[in-house]
Amino acid sequence: MPSSDAEDLFAAGLLAAELRAAGGSEPTIATGGSGTIVLDRDPKLTEAGEQGYRLEVRSSAVRVTARTATGLFYGVRRCAS
């Protein structure tokens, strides 16, 4: 995750806890924008609105992109479900 914003880190922590509970793995939260699951903010993603997000799922990685912290939170909740 490229951001060290407290709200973004909160969303990342929620997803890490869900993954830990579901599979017993120990996910690492890192800032910098690379990894198996990437949470990203893009201020240009205006079509997503305040709560929207874009979810990209590939065989090697998942990326959640949102314009706001709220959108990132909802994207994380979708990944956890």
LOBA-722398 format. One line per field, with one value per residue (C-alpha): residue in one letter; x negated, y, z negated. Coordinates in steps of 0.05 Angstrom, whole numbers. Last residue first. Layout:
BEGIN
r: A_...
u: X_...
v: Y_...
w: Z_...
***
This chain:
BEGIN
r: S_A_C_R_R_V_G_Y_F_L_G_T_A_T_R_A_T_V_R_V_A_S_S_R_V_E_L_R_Y_G_Q_E_G_A_E_T_L_K_P_D_R_D_L_V_I_T_G_S_G_G_T_A_I_T_P_E_S_G_G_A_A_R_L_E_A_A_L_L_G_A_A_F_L_D_E_A_D_S_S_P_M
u: 324_256_242_309_294_227_262_310_251_215_277_281_208_221_206_204_161_162_110_107_46_18_78_109_164_175_224_241_271_332_350_335_348_320_323_273_215_165_149_121_111_82_90_46_55_-1_-53_-75_-53_-106_-77_-77_-26_-48_0_-10_26_77_126_190_171_105_139_193_140_99_161_177_105_105_169_138_73_115_149_82_51_-15_2_-31_0
v: -233_-205_-176_-140_-111_-86_-50_-18_7_33_71_103_121_159_154_79_23_-49_-93_-169_-209_-269_-301_-232_-196_-121_-86_-13_27_67_104_177_172_115_157_205_156_213_216_146_110_40_-24_-80_-154_-199_-145_-77_-6_20_13_-56_-95_-167_-225_-282_-343_-380_-386_-350_-316_-290_-267_-230_-198_-175_-146_-106_-82_-58_-18_13_28_66_106_122_147_110_107_65_0
w: -35_-55_14_13_-56_-30_28_-21_-64_-1_19_-50_-48_17_91_92_119_95_129_125_148_184_219_229_192_203_158_171_114_97_33_50_125_167_231_199_200_210_136_140_74_74_35_62_48_71_60_86_71_23_-46_-76_-115_-123_-121_-171_-144_-187_-131_-148_-212_-184_-121_-160_-205_-145_-113_-175_-182_-110_-123_-186_-147_-97_-152_-186_-121_-106_-33_21_0
***
